[in-house]
């Protein structure tokens, strides 16, 4: 029923003032068809509430898979003008609307980066299916767009402007979560930023958690709505991963018995 109703909604993207919720009064450039929850202020409530309690003024955050910018606005509000938010959105039309959202809300400390993040070196131009302004990596629909992918570790020195420390990363990339973190290994190991990851169908949780442990994260993620660490990570829900005990490399002086 929800998808049937969506087909009847206007598809033209234009500025909308958010009706209610934590971002009430802010402006987002999108369409009723693509993102009605953002216009109504009903989307990502658990995640935005988590930001309000855990993101601090002056911090640097990455919003990977920023879409039309709902969570980027929330992050930019929290870090304030002394902080930085880098919003990565590979779909060019969507990134352009996100840039308008940034301007209309006067969020000068929000940088829109029209790139996707991957694990491979170099620049890759890949055709991916597009659904409601999002790159859907596991989708088989014919509508597609060519987008650029790069490895985060390669581009961050240029983007960070001699201030490389990262405090937090939000990842919502429709099934490419593992590739994203693989391409961030250097800076995850160095700074152990808080990760807020939304899992999607097809992502191997075991490999993902093993990788995080290998760079120094605790193995258990907490849901953004609170509660105990989850032994099972549910599709389309966000989990928080934080620094744990760093793995100890084998010492050359270790004596085998």
BAGUTI-740890 format. One line per 3 residues: number of its first residue (from 1); for each residue x, y, z of N, C-alpha, C, O. Coordinates in Angstrom, 3 decimals, decimal comma, m for minus. Layout:
NUM = X/Y/Z/X/Y/Z/X/Y/Z/X/Y/Z  ...
This chain:
1 = 0,819/m1,195/0,000/0,000/0,000/0,000/0,865/1,263/0,000/0,584/2,229/m0,709  1,932/1,229/0,819/2,819/2,389/0,905/3,419/2,727/m0,453/3,482/3,898/m0,829  3,862/1,703/m1,199/4,464/1,954/m2,502/3,432/2,430/m3,512/3,750/3,232/m4,390
4 = 2,200/1,945/m3,399/1,131/2,398/m4,294/0,860/3,881/m4,069/0,731/4,650/m5,021  0,776/4,272/m2,800/0,552/5,678/m2,479/1,691/6,539/m2,993/1,473/7,639/m3,500  2,913/6,028/m2,857/4,092/6,790/m3,287/4,023/7,148/m4,770/4,427/8,242/m5,165
7 = 3,508/6,221/m5,599/3,440/6,476/m7,040/2,534/7,653/m7,378/2,647/8,234/m8,456  1,643/8,003/m6,471/0,708/9,107/m6,714/1,259/10,457/m6,243/0,675/11,500/m6,539  2,368/10,441/m5,519/2,908/11,670/m4,952/3,759/12,429/m5,976/4,343/11,822/m6,874
10 = 3,827/13,766/m5,836/4,609/14,582/m6,779/6,079/14,176/m6,802/6,683/13,920/m5,761  6,643/14,121/m8,010/8,030/13,699/m8,184/9,004/14,868/m8,308/10,216/14,662/m8,261  8,498/16,083/m8,463/9,387/17,226/m8,652/10,036/17,621/m7,332/9,355/17,857/m6,335
13 = 11,362/17,689/m7,343/12,084/18,102/m6,144/12,051/19,620/m6,017/12,287/20,342/m6,986  11,761/20,083/m4,831/11,749/21,520/m4,556/11,986/21,723/m3,056/11,914/20,759/m2,294  12,262/22,936/m2,623/12,470/23,169/m1,186/11,188/22,951/m0,386/10,119/23,429/m0,766
16 = 11,303/22,232/0,713/10,196/22,015/1,650/10,670/22,374/3,052/11,797/22,059/3,432  9,819/23,026/3,809/10,133/23,247/5,217/9,650/22,021/5,998/8,501/21,601/5,858  10,522/21,462/6,808/10,203/20,243/7,554/9,107/20,545/8,570/9,198/21,510/9,329
19 = 8,070/19,707/8,575/6,843/19,998/9,324/7,013/19,890/10,828/6,564/20,761/11,572  7,660/18,821/11,277/7,709/18,558/12,725/8,961/17,761/13,063/9,798/17,509/12,196  9,085/17,367/14,320/10,222/16,558/14,734/11,433/17,397/15,090/11,338/18,623/15,157
22 = 12,581/16,750/15,322/13,792/17,444/15,787/14,296/18,512/14,815/14,942/19,472/15,236  14,005/18,356/13,510/14,500/19,315/12,518/13,399/20,244/12,024/13,512/20,828/10,946  12,357/20,376/12,795/11,220/21,228/12,417/11,691/22,646/12,049/12,439/23,285/12,789
25 = 11,228/23,110/10,886/11,564/24,455/10,437/12,747/24,521/9,502/12,895/25,498/8,768  13,602/23,501/9,506/14,704/23,456/8,550/14,150/23,192/7,149/13,015/22,740/6,998  14,958/23,477/6,130/14,539/23,298/4,741/15,275/22,110/4,142/16,476/21,948/4,355
28 = 14,549/21,271/3,386/15,165/20,160/2,668/14,652/20,166/1,237/13,451/20,305/1,005  15,552/20,016/0,283/15,188/19,999/m1,131/15,028/18,546/m1,562/16,010/17,819/m1,708  13,801/18,139/m1,760/13,484/16,766/m2,153/12,083/16,766/m2,752/11,508/17,828/m2,992
31 = 11,534/15,584/m2,994/10,167/15,486/m3,516/9,317/14,646/m2,568/9,834/13,860/m1,774  8,014/14,829/m2,669/7,098/14,000/m1,877/7,236/12,534/m2,263/7,097/11,653/m1,414  7,508/12,267/m3,537/7,655/10,884/m3,986/8,892/10,228/m3,380/8,826/9,089/m2,917
34 = 10,023/10,941/m3,382/11,278/10,338/m2,953/11,432/10,253/m1,439/11,963/9,267/m0,927  10,973/11,276/m0,715/11,321/11,322/0,709/10,239/12,009/1,542/10,515/13,021/2,188  9,018/11,481/1,541/7,949/12,116/2,320/8,235/12,144/3,811/7,832/13,079/4,502
37 = 8,937/11,114/4,323/9,225/11,067/5,752/10,070/12,232/6,220/9,917/12,701/7,347  10,981/12,712/5,344/11,809/13,860/5,704/10,973/15,134/5,756/11,127/15,944/6,670  10,105/15,310/4,792/9,260/16,514/4,760/8,349/16,548/5,981/8,153/17,600/6,589
40 = 7,802/15,405/6,331/6,908/15,324/7,486/7,660/15,365/8,811/7,069/15,638/9,856  8,976/15,093/8,770/9,762/15,058/10,006/9,584/13,790/10,802/9,773/13,790/12,018  9,222/12,701/10,133/8,963/11,428/10,821/10,069/10,400/10,627/10,010/9,323/11,219
43 = 11,062/10,700/9,825/12,081/9,716/9,503/13,274/9,803/10,456/13,531/10,854/11,042  13,998/8,694/10,606/15,272/8,638/11,337/15,199/9,243/12,737/16,170/9,844/13,197  14,068/9,095/13,419/13,919/9,746/14,721/14,902/9,194/15,751/15,502/9,959/16,507
46 = 15,072/7,873/15,786/16,017/7,282/16,726/17,433/7,753/16,470/18,170/8,054/17,409  17,818/7,817/15,202/19,164/8,236/14,839/19,408/9,699/15,185/20,439/10,038/15,765  18,454/10,576/14,828/18,622/12,001/15,119/18,639/12,250/16,622/19,401/13,090/17,100
49 = 17,819/11,540/17,361/17,845/11,681/18,827/19,184/11,219/19,390/19,697/11,810/20,340  19,752/10,164/18,806/21,074/9,705/19,250/22,114/10,790/18,978/22,960/11,064/19,829  22,058/11,405/17,803/22,979/12,508/17,492/22,892/13,593/18,562/23,916/14,111/19,008
52 = 21,692/13,933/18,968/21,517/15,031/19,913/22,169/14,742/21,257/22,578/15,666/21,961  22,269/13,475/21,614/22,876/13,130/22,888/24,344/12,759/22,822/24,997/12,628/23,858  24,886/12,582/21,589/26,235/12,029/21,484/27,180/12,763/20,541/28,376/12,470/20,527
55 = 26,683/13,695/19,764/27,534/14,471/18,861/27,777/15,835/19,497/26,838/16,495/19,941  29,036/16,253/19,541/29,405/17,445/20,289/29,853/18,596/19,398/30,300/18,398/18,268  29,724/19,787/19,930/30,147/21,000/19,235/31,636/20,907/18,886/32,454/20,482/19,702
58 = 31,965/21,314/17,659/33,356/21,360/17,227/33,901/20,074/16,648/35,050/20,047/16,207  33,115/19,000/16,631/33,607/17,719/16,129/33,567/17,659/14,603/32,927/18,480/13,945  34,270/16,663/14,063/34,246/16,356/12,629/33,512/15,045/12,424/33,896/14,016/12,979
61 = 32,452/15,086/11,622/31,658/13,894/11,334/31,551/13,690/9,831/31,533/14,644/9,053  31,480/12,415/9,439/31,235/12,037/8,053/29,838/11,450/7,940/29,448/10,607/8,748  29,090/11,890/6,948/27,778/11,312/6,646/27,920/10,606/5,301/27,857/11,241/4,249
64 = 28,113/9,289/5,345/28,369/8,511/4,134/27,064/7,871/3,680/26,495/7,024/4,369  26,607/8,289/2,515/25,270/7,941/2,040/24,294/8,976/2,559/23,317/8,643/3,231  24,566/10,247/2,241/23,816/11,359/2,840/22,437/11,552/2,230/21,579/12,183/2,846
67 = 22,201/11,014/1,015/20,914/11,141/0,342/20,572/12,628/0,216/21,424/13,413/m0,199  19,358/13,030/0,559/18,968/14,432/0,399/19,386/15,316/1,569/19,128/16,519/1,549  20,025/14,744/2,589/20,640/15,570/3,601/19,935/15,671/4,928/20,288/16,529/5,737
70 = 18,945/14,824/5,190/18,223/14,926/6,463/19,170/14,722/7,649/19,172/15,520/8,586  19,972/13,658/7,609/20,886/13,417/8,726/22,078/14,377/8,689/22,656/14,685/9,732  22,451/14,852/7,496/23,533/15,832/7,414/23,136/17,132/8,108/23,960/17,752/8,782
73 = 21,876/17,551/7,948/21,391/18,739/8,655/21,500/18,515/10,162/21,972/19,383/10,897  21,053/17,329/10,615/21,079/17,039/12,056/22,505/17,069/12,600/22,746/17,612/13,678  23,443/16,491/11,864/24,842/16,504/12,305/25,408/17,925/12,310/26,106/18,317/13,246
76 = 25,106/18,689/11,266/25,620/20,054/11,187/25,079/20,914/12,323/25,796/21,763/12,851  23,825/20,703/12,702/23,265/21,430/13,841/24,037/21,125/15,116/24,278/22,016/15,931  24,425/19,864/15,287/25,086/19,461/16,526/26,531/19,961/16,607/26,951/20,439/17,661
79 = 27,302/19,863/15,517/28,712/20,258/15,592/28,878/21,770/15,553/29,870/22,294/16,060  27,918/22,481/14,955/27,980/23,933/14,916/29,069/24,458/14,004/29,823/23,674/13,427  29,164/25,783/13,862/30,119/26,398/12,930/31,583/26,104/13,223/32,426/26,253/12,338
82 = 31,904/25,688/14,448/33,293/25,338/14,755/33,623/23,892/14,405/34,777/23,476/14,508  32,622/23,128/13,994/32,830/21,745/13,601/32,765/21,587/12,097/32,699/22,571/11,360  32,785/20,334/11,642/32,736/20,043/10,207/31,901/18,786/9,976/31,959/17,824/10,742
85 = 31,120/18,826/8,891/30,398/17,638/8,428/30,717/17,468/6,949/30,578/18,407/6,165  31,144/16,265/6,568/31,404/15,930/5,168/30,334/14,932/4,736/30,284/13,806/5,231  29,481/15,357/3,810/28,362/14,523/3,360/28,717/13,905/2,007/28,842/14,614/1,008
88 = 28,877/12,587/1,981/29,212/11,869/0,754/27,929/11,331/0,114/27,208/10,537/0,720  27,656/11,769/m1,107/26,465/11,305/m1,827/26,827/11,129/m3,298/27,051/12,118/m3,996  26,891/9,866/m3,792/27,376/9,632/m5,151/26,390/9,992/m6,262/26,823/10,300/m7,372
91 = 25,087/9,963/m6,004/24,102/10,289/m7,038/24,158/11,786/m7,314/23,866/12,583/m6,422  24,522/12,181/m8,517/24,805/13,583/m8,802/23,577/14,477/m8,652/23,681/15,574/m8,104  22,419/14,027/m9,128/21,203/14,829/m8,967/20,902/15,048/m7,486/20,565/16,154/m7,063
94 = 21,031/13,981/m6,714/20,754/14,059/m5,279/21,766/14,964/m4,582/21,400/15,775/m3,731  23,039/14,822/m4,947/24,075/15,669/m4,353/23,830/17,140/m4,669/24,072/18,003/m3,825  23,350/17,433/m5,879/23,042/18,811/m6,228/21,931/19,379/m5,363/21,993/20,537/m4,949
97 = 20,916/18,571/m5,087/19,831/19,036/m4,217/20,298/19,173/m2,770/19,850/20,059/m2,041  21,204/18,285/m2,368/21,791/18,410/m1,035/22,592/19,715/m0,911/22,588/20,350/0,143  23,266/20,104/m1,974/23,995/21,379/m1,958/23,031/22,551/m1,783/23,336/23,503/m1,064
100 = 21,871/22,488/m2,436/20,864/23,535/m2,245/20,350/23,539/m0,814/20,154/24,601/m0,222  20,133/22,354/m0,261/19,702/22,250/1,141/20,722/22,902/2,062/20,357/23,642/2,976  21,989/22,629/1,824/23,053/23,253/2,610/22,965/24,776/2,536/23,016/25,452/3,563
103 = 22,834/25,316/1,323/22,806/26,765/1,143/21,583/27,402/1,781/21,684/28,448/2,422  20,430/26,773/1,606/19,193/27,358/2,109/19,120/27,347/3,634/18,410/28,154/4,234  19,864/26,418/4,263/19,927/26,379/5,729/21,150/27,110/6,284/21,355/27,161/7,497
106 = 21,964/27,677/5,381/23,170/28,431/5,763/24,115/27,605/6,639/24,601/28,064/7,673  24,352/26,391/6,193/25,240/25,481/6,909/26,595/25,465/6,202/26,949/24,489/5,541  27,332/26,533/6,347/28,580/26,689/5,604/29,636/25,659/5,989/30,556/25,403/5,213
109 = 29,518/25,074/7,158/30,505/24,101/7,623/30,153/22,669/7,185/30,810/21,712/7,595  29,127/22,533/6,362/28,740/21,251/5,766/29,303/21,196/4,355/28,971/22,042/3,524  30,156/20,206/4,074/30,732/20,036/2,742/30,045/18,868/2,039/29,946/17,774/2,595
112 = 29,573/19,102/0,821/28,922/18,054/0,031/29,953/17,466/m0,925/30,530/18,182/m1,742  30,180/16,158/m0,818/31,179/15,460/m1,641/30,438/14,495/m2,569/29,912/13,487/m2,098  30,381/14,777/m3,879/29,581/13,947/m4,804/30,309/12,677/m5,240/30,531/12,447/m6,429
115 = 30,675/11,863/m4,255/31,407/10,629/m4,515/30,856/9,506/m3,648/30,347/9,743/m2,553  30,966/8,279/m4,153/30,730/7,108/m3,334/32,060/6,593/m2,820/33,111/6,893/m3,386  32,014/5,814/m1,741/33,235/5,281/m1,150/33,302/3,774/m1,350/32,304/3,066/m1,211
118 = 34,501/3,298/m1,680/34,699/1,883/m1,977/36,019/1,425/m1,374/36,729/2,202/m0,735  36,338/0,147/m1,589/37,559/m0,425/m1,024/38,708/m0,460/m2,017/39,857/m0,649/m1,617  38,428/m0,285/m3,294/39,469/m0,403/m4,322/40,206/0,916/m4,516/39,653/1,993/m4,293
121 = 41,450/0,814/m4,930/42,257/1,998/m5,184/41,851/2,667/m6,487/41,269/2,038/m7,371  42,166/3,956/m6,591/41,877/4,692/m7,808/40,432/5,125/m7,913/39,628/4,873/m7,015  40,105/5,782/m9,024/38,737/6,255/m9,277/38,023/5,236/m10,141/38,545/4,811/m11,172
124 = 36,830/4,843/m9,723/36,019/3,902/m10,491/34,719/4,585/m10,911/34,055/5,225/m10,097  34,364/4,444/m12,179/33,089/4,955/m12,687/32,194/3,745/m12,911/32,439/2,937/m13,807  31,156/3,628/m12,092/30,315/2,429/m12,085/28,854/2,821/m12,292/28,386/3,824/m11,753
127 = 28,150/2,023/m13,072/26,714/2,248/m13,263/25,955/1,462/m12,195/26,093/0,243/m12,099  25,158/2,162/m11,400/24,402/1,514/m10,322/22,922/1,865/m10,442/22,581/2,955/m10,903  22,037/0,952/m10,031/20,603/1,243/m10,040/20,272/2,385/m9,085/20,875/2,499/m8,018
130 = 19,321/3,226/m9,463/18,903/4,355/m8,636/17,429/4,194/m8,260/16,577/3,958/m9,116  17,153/4,324/m6,977/15,785/4,238/m6,476/15,550/5,413/m5,530/16,205/5,514/m4,492  14,627/6,293/m5,879/14,268/7,462/m5,065/15,496/8,284/m4,664/15,636/8,710/m3,517
133 = 16,384/8,493/m5,652/17,551/9,324/m5,408/18,686/8,621/m4,703/19,662/9,270/m4,327  18,596/7,309/m4,510/19,628/6,540/m3,812/20,232/5,495/m4,737/19,544/4,924/m5,583  21,527/5,252/m4,566/22,179/4,134/m5,247/21,844/2,855/m4,497/22,231/2,695/m3,340
136 = 21,127/1,942/m5,146/20,715/0,680/m4,521/21,601/m0,432/m5,068/21,350/m0,964/m6,150  22,639/m0,779/m4,313/23,663/m1,675/m4,831/23,155/m3,086/m5,100/23,681/m3,767/m5,980  22,159/m3,532/m4,373/21,655/m4,879/m4,573/20,407/m4,925/m5,421/19,802/m5,988/m5,563
139 = 20,001/m3,804/m5,990/18,754/m3,735/m6,750/19,021/m4,093/m8,206/20,092/m3,796/m8,734  18,051/m4,731/m8,855/18,246/m5,165/m10,240/17,436/m4,338/m11,232/17,309/m4,729/m12,393  16,894/m3,218/m10,807/16,070/m2,411/m11,703/16,937/m1,810/m12,811/18,150/m1,658/m12,663
142 = 16,275/m1,470/m13,934/17,021/m1,026/m15,100/17,448/0,438/m15,002/18,464/0,815/m15,586  16,701/1,267/m14,281/17,048/2,677/m14,169/18,367/2,790/m13,412/18,478/2,325/m12,277  19,360/3,406/m14,040/20,674/3,452/m13,405/21,378/4,755/m13,758/20,955/5,503/m14,639
145 = 22,472/4,996/m13,033/23,249/6,216/m13,233/24,717/5,882/m13,000/25,046/5,066/m12,138  25,589/6,511/m13,765/27,019/6,322/m13,537/27,462/7,231/m12,397/27,175/8,428/m12,390  28,165/6,643/m11,437/28,658/7,412/m10,297/30,125/7,066/m10,064/30,597/6,000/m10,457
148 = 30,835/7,989/m9,416/32,254/7,804/m9,131/32,460/7,258/m7,729/31,829/7,711/m6,773  33,344/6,284/m7,618/33,707/5,702/m6,328/35,208/5,848/m6,118/36,000/5,702/m7,049  35,582/6,138/m4,873/36,991/6,257/m4,501/37,181/5,619/m3,134/36,213/5,342/m2,427
151 = 38,438/5,388/m2,769/38,743/4,872/m1,441/38,988/6,051/m0,499/39,777/6,945/m0,806  38,318/6,047/0,633/38,392/7,162/1,568/39,832/7,469/1,968/40,232/8,633/2,012  40,604/6,436/2,256/41,976/6,640/2,705/42,804/7,431/1,695/43,771/8,089/2,079
154 = 42,445/7,379/0,412/43,194/8,087/m0,614/42,820/9,565/m0,695/43,667/10,396/m1,021  41,572/9,902/m0,406/41,138/11,280/m0,627/41,087/12,122/0,644/41,063/13,350/0,563  41,069/11,482/1,825/40,911/12,250/3,051/42,040/13,249/3,294/41,756/14,341/3,787
157 = 43,298/12,949/2,981/44,341/13,964/3,181/44,043/15,266/2,436/44,346/16,349/2,937  43,450/15,169/1,241/43,124/16,379/0,480/41,897/17,093/1,029/41,854/18,323/1,063  40,909/16,331/1,455/39,662/16,927/1,938/39,800/17,535/3,327/39,161/18,543/3,629
160 = 40,622/16,934/4,168/40,645/17,300/5,587/41,372/18,600/5,881/41,252/19,148/6,977  42,128/19,098/4,906/42,775/20,400/5,055/43,657/20,465/6,305/43,542/21,381/7,119  44,536/19,473/6,434/45,499/19,401/7,539/44,854/19,264/8,923/45,486/19,560/9,937
163 = 43,604/18,817/8,960/42,942/18,530/10,241/42,272/17,165/10,097/41,048/17,094/9,986  43,056/16,071/10,098/42,533/14,759/9,713/41,706/14,029/10,758/41,064/13,030/10,434  41,701/14,496/12,001/40,997/13,737/13,035/39,499/13,669/12,736/38,871/14,665/12,377
166 = 38,943/12,454/12,898/37,514/12,209/12,686/36,913/11,735/14,005/37,444/10,827/14,645  35,806/12,351/14,407/35,153/11,963/15,660/34,047/10,934/15,455/33,796/10,109/16,334  33,388/10,979/14,309/32,289/10,048/14,091/31,962/9,879/12,624/32,249/10,745/11,798
169 = 31,350/8,732/12,313/30,994/8,389/10,932/29,618/7,743/10,941/29,393/6,760/11,648  28,706/8,288/10,165/27,411/7,643/9,947/27,435/6,997/8,558/27,764/7,653/7,570  27,083/5,706/8,488/27,134/4,966/7,226/25,762/4,383/6,922/25,224/3,596/7,701
172 = 25,202/4,774/5,784/23,931/4,217/5,312/24,034/4,145/3,796/23,670/5,088/3,094  24,537/3,011/3,294/24,911/2,927/1,886/24,234/1,766/1,158/24,758/1,276/0,157  23,094/1,327/1,642/22,241/0,397/0,911/22,934/m0,886/0,486/22,700/m1,381/m0,616
175 = 23,792/m1,432/1,355/24,396/m2,724/1,065/25,884/m2,695/0,798/26,496/m3,750/0,633  26,491/m1,504/0,750/27,939/m1,400/0,489/28,725/m1,099/1,758/29,832/m0,565/1,684  28,172/m1,430/2,916/28,797/m1,079/4,193/30,209/m1,641/4,332/31,120/m0,939/4,769
178 = 30,388/m2,895/3,963/31,688/m3,541/4,143/32,759/m2,886/3,276/33,875/m2,655/3,741  32,429/m2,585/2,018/33,383/m1,937/1,130/33,794/m0,573/1,669/34,961/m0,193/1,581  32,845/0,158/2,221/33,141/1,494/2,741/34,175/1,417/3,860/35,184/2,120/3,816
181 = 33,935/0,569/4,865/34,869/0,528/6,002/36,223/m0,053/5,598/37,251/0,338/6,152  36,236/m0,978/4,644/37,512/m1,510/4,160/38,374/m0,402/3,564/39,595/m0,400/3,717  37,729/0,533/2,890/38,451/1,640/2,275/38,820/2,744/3,243/39,476/3,711/2,855
184 = 38,405/2,618/4,514/38,712/3,623/5,541/39,683/3,093/6,578/39,870/3,714/7,624  40,301/1,963/6,308/41,065/1,258/7,345/42,098/2,142/8,036/42,202/2,124/9,263  42,854/2,903/7,275/43,926/3,713/7,865/43,395/4,666/8,927/43,951/4,759/10,021
187 = 42,313/5,374/8,600/41,826/6,400/9,528/40,939/5,821/10,628/40,813/6,415/11,698  40,329/4,671/10,373/39,624/3,992/11,461/40,631/3,519/12,509/40,407/3,685/13,708  41,726/2,939/12,063/42,757/2,476/13,001/43,372/3,638/13,778/43,652/3,521/14,971
190 = 43,577/4,749/13,093/44,288/5,864/13,728/43,431/6,599/14,756/43,918/6,944/15,832  42,146/6,845/14,432/41,327/7,697/15,294/40,179/6,966/15,987/39,591/7,505/16,925  39,850/5,757/15,551/38,739/4,990/16,114/37,493/5,863/16,331/36,962/5,915/17,440
193 = 37,028/6,547/15,276/35,823/7,362/15,428/34,611/6,493/15,739/34,570/5,324/15,355  33,642/7,048/16,420/32,380/6,349/16,640/31,737/6,061/15,281/31,642/6,948/14,432  31,299/4,819/15,082/30,620/4,436/13,843/29,145/4,205/14,121/28,788/3,514/15,075
196 = 28,291/4,781/13,290/26,854/4,541/13,362/26,455/3,952/12,022/26,392/4,662/11,018  26,184/2,648/12,007/26,030/1,901/10,758/24,621/1,353/10,636/24,127/0,680/11,540  23,975/1,645/9,512/22,698/0,996/9,196/22,985/m0,181/8,271/23,504/m0,011/7,168
199 = 22,636/m1,384/8,743/22,854/m2,584/7,944/21,720/m2,794/6,946/20,569/m2,431/7,189  22,087/m3,394/5,815/21,103/m3,701/4,775/21,254/m5,153/4,341/22,253/m5,809/4,638  20,250/m5,632/3,641/20,228/m7,032/3,215/21,460/m7,357/2,380/21,899/m6,546/1,564
202 = 22,011/m8,543/2,589/23,140/m9,014/1,804/24,496/m8,735/2,408/25,504/m9,243/1,917  24,547/m7,930/3,472/25,828/m7,616/4,103/26,183/m8,720/5,101/25,384/m9,053/5,976  27,374/m9,277/4,965/27,832/m10,336/5,859/28,254/m9,710/7,188/29,320/m9,102/7,286
205 = 27,413/m9,863/8,203/27,688/m9,251/9,503/28,954/m9,809/10,144/29,696/m9,073/10,794  29,204/m11,093/9,967/30,374/m11,719/10,573/31,660/m11,090/10,049/32,547/m10,745/10,830  31,763/m10,939/8,733/32,944/m10,311/8,145/33,066/m8,856/8,588/34,159/m8,378/8,889
208 = 31,945/m8,168/8,626/31,956/m6,758/9,002/32,479/m6,579/10,425/33,365/m5,760/10,665  31,927/m7,349/11,371/32,333/m7,224/12,776/33,778/m7,667/12,959/34,516/m7,068/13,740  34,184/m8,708/12,246/35,578/m9,164/12,338/36,539/m8,081/11,872/37,593/m7,871/12,472
211 = 36,168/m7,404/10,808/37,018/m6,311/10,331/37,115/m5,206/11,382/38,210/m4,720/11,667  35,985/m4,807/11,955/36,019/m3,756/12,971/36,909/m4,153/14,146/37,690/m3,338/14,638  36,794/m5,392/14,593/37,651/m5,855/15,690/39,130/m5,783/15,307/39,973/m5,467/16,146
214 = 39,442/m6,073/14,057/40,843/m6,089/13,630/41,482/m4,703/13,660/42,707/m4,587/13,713  40,655/m3,644/13,626/41,219/m2,291/13,668/41,021/m1,621/15,023/41,401/m0,464/15,201  40,418/m2,349/15,998/40,371/m1,819/17,349/39,011/m1,518/17,932/38,922/m0,866/18,972
217 = 37,935/m1,980/17,285/36,588/m1,723/17,802/36,096/m2,878/18,675/36,496/m4,029/18,498  35,230/m2,542/19,611/34,554/m3,570/20,396/33,633/m4,361/19,468/33,111/m3,803/18,503  33,424/m5,648/19,741/32,666/m6,491/18,807/31,160/m6,287/18,841/30,458/m6,719/17,927
220 = 30,658/m5,638/19,877/29,200/m5,529/20,029/28,721/m4,117/19,730/29,238/m3,143/20,278  27,723/m4,018/18,849/27,133/m2,728/18,534/25,830/m2,535/19,281/25,053/m3,478/19,433  25,585/m1,327/19,744/24,337/m0,987/20,415/23,389/m0,318/19,422/23,819/0,498/18,607
223 = 22,111/m0,658/19,485/21,129/0,034/18,679/21,037/1,498/19,085/21,237/1,833/20,252  20,736/2,373/18,128/20,666/3,799/18,449/19,533/4,107/19,423/19,520/5,170/20,044  18,599/3,198/19,556/17,505/3,396/20,504/17,854/2,903/21,899/17,004/2,916/22,789
226 = 19,104/2,464/22,105/19,533/1,987/23,417/19,413/0,485/23,527/19,179/m0,209/22,538  19,573/m0,003/24,729/19,483/m1,444/24,947/20,852/m2,094/24,949/21,872/m1,445/24,714  20,850/m3,373/25,217/22,088/m4,138/25,316/22,693/m4,345/23,935/21,997/m4,201/22,930
229 = 23,992/m4,684/23,868/24,599/m5,007/22,576/23,817/m6,105/21,872/23,325/m7,045/22,497  23,717/m5,962/20,565/22,899/m6,902/19,801/23,726/m8,071/19,284/24,749/m7,856/18,634  23,305/m9,309/19,559/23,990/m10,457/18,979/23,583/m10,659/17,515/24,179/m11,457/16,791
232 = 22,570/m9,929/17,108/22,026/m10,086/15,765/21,694/m8,694/15,240/21,005/m7,923/15,908  22,173/m8,380/14,069/21,988/m7,048/13,509/20,908/m7,095/12,433/21,056/m7,762/11,409  19,836/m6,385/12,684/18,639/m6,457/11,850/18,767/m5,494/10,671/19,296/m4,392/10,819
235 = 18,284/m5,909/9,505/18,284/m5,034/8,336/17,542/m3,737/8,636/16,546/m3,716/9,360  18,064/m2,644/8,049/17,417/m1,328/8,100/17,333/m0,751/9,507/16,437/0,039/9,804  18,264/m1,144/10,372/18,388/m0,559/11,707/19,832/m0,088/11,905/20,765/m0,675/11,357
238 = 20,004/0,975/12,691/21,331/1,555/12,912/21,925/1,096/14,236/21,231/1,005/15,249  23,228/0,808/14,208/23,952/0,336/15,390/25,226/1,161/15,573/25,855/1,596/14,609  25,581/1,359/16,831/26,726/2,180/17,196/27,890/1,281/17,601/27,741/0,404/18,452
241 = 29,050/1,506/16,983/30,268/0,761/17,309/31,320/1,745/17,806/31,554/2,791/17,200  31,950/1,383/18,927/32,945/2,263/19,530/34,231/1,508/19,828/34,280/0,281/19,753  35,267/2,257/20,166/36,588/1,677/20,385/36,550/0,613/21,466/35,880/0,763/22,488
244 = 37,271/m0,448/21,226/37,426/m1,500/22,220/38,890/m1,659/22,552/39,619/m0,671/22,645  39,328/m2,885/22,732/40,732/m3,178/23,004/41,437/m3,409/21,680/41,042/m4,270/20,893  42,471/m2,642/21,447/43,208/m2,816/20,191/43,872/m4,192/20,133/44,392/m4,671/21,141
247 = 43,859/m4,832/18,956/44,546/m6,124/18,833/46,041/m5,973/19,067/46,637/m4,979/18,652  46,649/m6,945/19,725/48,086/m6,907/20,027/48,835/m7,679/18,955/48,595/m8,867/18,743  49,729/m6,997/18,295/50,529/m7,663/17,263/51,505/m8,633/17,907/51,946/m8,431/19,038
250 = 51,836/m9,686/17,174/52,820/m10,634/17,686/54,156/m9,949/17,882/54,646/m9,258/16,989  54,735/m10,138/19,032/56,040/m9,516/19,318/57,157/m10,386/18,751/57,093/m11,614/18,810  58,190/m9,729/18,196/59,323/m10,528/17,673/60,071/m11,266/18,779/60,845/m12,185/18,508
253 = 59,832/m10,853/20,045/60,523/m11,489/21,167/59,705/m12,601/21,806/60,134/m13,225/22,777  58,492/m12,847/21,233/57,644/m13,891/21,796/58,303/m15,270/21,601/58,774/m15,600/20,513  58,322/m16,054/22,675/58,927/m17,391/22,596/57,829/m18,427/22,531/57,001/m18,503/23,439
256 = 57,802/m19,213/21,496/56,804/m20,269/21,379/57,167/m21,422/22,291/58,328/m21,817/22,388  56,152/m21,957/22,959/56,397/m23,089/23,879/55,717/m24,331/23,329/55,792/m25,397/23,940
